[in-house]
Amino acid sequence: MTTTSPRLVNWENGTDLVIELPLALDVATVWSKLVDAETARTWFASFTVDDDGDDADGASEETNPAITFDLGETQLHGEILSCEVEDHVLIELEDFGVLGIQLLALELTDGDATLLIFTQSAPDVESARLKAADFGPMWDTHLRLFARVLGLDVVEAGEEELLALYADLELEDSEAENGASDASASEDGGANEE
């Protein structure tokens, strides 16, 4: 059965809310549903992408494509910062900041699978904790809905359970891990020089 695993990760330039969701399908299948505007309506909101980067002379400008999510009575506007087919999409939305979805292929003994990694960036730990508490339960619910759209069996999570989970997430410090491996590499390098 599929379930989410959230945490906060402290990076050099900020802190991300990270929600991982293993999916028992190959990356191509997951990607095709993720980027389908009409399918998105069933798990988040349908969207349109405006990739009109041409100026009046027909020359192409280097601009990020605009993306608009139709939420019914309102629209959510943003831009696509980066997108690589069957790998990741990174967008910036007006009220939510920078959001990313990355797909990693997993090879299992009983077939291919995909690890979906959702991120919402914040400038610091305190802001990330606030975003996690405010938006984490919503993102978690939408990711579980996405897994159901893919035909997967997903663990149910109630509102109170999600609110409690996202109010007190574990904090990982990626800098400490990188610093420790950098220090041991320089110690090994120093020993080889002697």
N, C-alpha and C positions, 0 to 999 in steps of 0.2 A: 504494500500500500504506500502511496506517495504522500509525503508531508514536507513542510518547509523547515528550514533551520536558519534563523536570523541571528545576527551579531553586529556589533560595531567594530570597525577596523580603523585604527588611527594610522594615517599615512603622513608622509613628509609635509604635504600641503593641505591637510585637513583630515576629516573623519567621515567615513562612509557608513551608512546603514547598508548591510549586505544581507540579502535573503537568498539562500540556495534552495533549489527545487530539483531533485533528480526525476527524470522522466524516462520511462522505459520505451523510448522511440529514438530513431536515428536523428541526427542533426538536421538533415534535409527536410524531413517531415515536420519537425518542430519549427524550423525557420519558415517554411511555407505557410503555416497557420499563424505564426507570429506577425508576419508582414502583410497578411491578407486583410484589407480594410474592412470588408464585410464581416469576416469571422471575428474581427476585433470587437464588433458590436456586442457579441454574446458574452465577452469576458471583461471588456473595459468600455470602449466607445469606438464607433467607426471613425475613420480619419481620412483626410485628404492631404496630399503632399504637393506643394507648389514649387516645382523645380525650374521656375522661369528666371534663369540667370542671364538672359540675353538683354542687351541694351537696345536702343533705337536703331543702331547700325547693324544689329544682328551679331555683334561681337559678344563673346561670353565673358561675364564677370565672375570673379571668384567669390561667390556668396554661398552661404549655407541654405539648403532648401527649407522653406517654411513648412510646418506641419500644423494641422488644425484638427482637434478632436471634437466631435459633435456630441455634446452631453445633453442634448434635448433642448432645454430652455436656454442654455448658454453654450459657449464654445471655449475651448482651452487652446491657446495659441503658443507656439514655440518654434524652435528650429532644430534641424538635424545637424549635430556637430560632427558626427562621424558615423559611417555605416560600411560594413564589409559583409558581403553576402555569406550566410551560414556561419558567421563568426560573432558579430556584435552590432549594436546600434546604440548611439549615445545622443541623447536629445536634451535640450534645455527648455523647460516649460515655465511660463510666467509665474505661477503660484507655487511651484514645487522645486525649482532649481534644476540642477543637472541630474538626469536619470540615465542609467545604462542597463542594457540587457546583453549578457555575453552567453554564448553557447559553447560548451566544451564536450567533445565526444568522449564517451566512456565505453570501453570494451568489456563486456561482461561474458561470463561463460555461456550464458543462455541468449546472447544476442547483443545488438548495439543499444546504447542508451545515451542520453544527453543530460549534462548538468547545466541547468539554467541558473545564471547568477545575476540577480537584480541588484542594482546599487542606486542609492540616493546620496549625493554628496553634500557635505556641510563644511564650513570653514574651521570648525573646532569641535571638541568633544561635547561641550554643553549644547551647542546648536544641533549636533547630531542626535543627542538624547531627546531634545525637544521634538525634532522632526520624526524620530522613531516613535515616540509616544503619540504624536498627532497623526502621522500618516502610515506608520508601520502596519497597524491592523487592516487598513484599507488596501495597501499593496499586497499584503499576505492573502486577503480574501480574493483579490483579482487574480493573483497567481494560481490559487487553488481552482478558481473558475476556469482559467486557461488550461490547466491539467485535465479538468473534466471535459472541456471542448475537444481535447485530444483523445478522449475515450478512456482515460485512466481512472482508476479507483483512488480517491483522495481521502485522507483522514479529515474528518469533520472538526471544525474549531469554532466554538461559540465566541460571541463578542466579548464577554467578561474574561474568558481565557486569553484572547488575543490582547486585550487592553493590559492585562497583568503581565503578559510576556514582554510586550514592547515597552512597558514602563521601566523595566529593569534589565536591559540587555547586557551581556558580557562584552567587555572591551578588550580587543586584541590590539597589540602594538606592533605593527609591521616593522617599524624602525628598530626596535630592540632585537628582533630576529635577524634583520639585515645587518645591524651593527655587530652582532655576535659572530656571524659568519664572515664578515669583512675582517674582524679582528683576528679570528683564527687563521684566515687566509694570509694575512700579513705576517702573523707569527710563523706560519709554515714557510713563507717566502723568506723571512729573515733567517730562519734556521738553515735553509738551503744555501743562503749566501755565505754563511760562515764556513 
